[in-house]
Amino acid sequence: MSIDLARAVHIVEKAFLPLRGDVREDPSDASFSLEVTDGARVLASIAHVARSQYSHAGHLAALIEQTRLELARDGYLLEPWSMPG
């Protein structure tokens, strides 16, 4: 399944609840950057997510799961999440 930028942004924004996944789109190359915050502090960030990293569901899921794992290792509790079908 191919994922477009708008769908990828929607998925990422929901993947880090109850924290916030703040996404900044870059329409010039259809990429985005991500910051996961608790409302006051940046807890994790990815400076550049290229189209090749999010257009395939498996690649996007792996990127999200890795970031979620790093947050869990730092002691942050996240709601259960799975890649939407």
C-alpha angles and dihedrals in degrees: 000000000000117000123207125213096261092052092046091052091050092050093048093048090057097042099077104047132179082030121062124257103204112194128193113196122213106203092186091077102008092249132127142202125222136209121182110206140174089219094272108040136038107242099177136001141187112199098201132015109184125209089253089059097053107026092079113064093220093053093048091047091052092050091050094044092051091052091046090051092052090050091049090051087054090054101259116141115219131189115254112276139183132177110269115243 
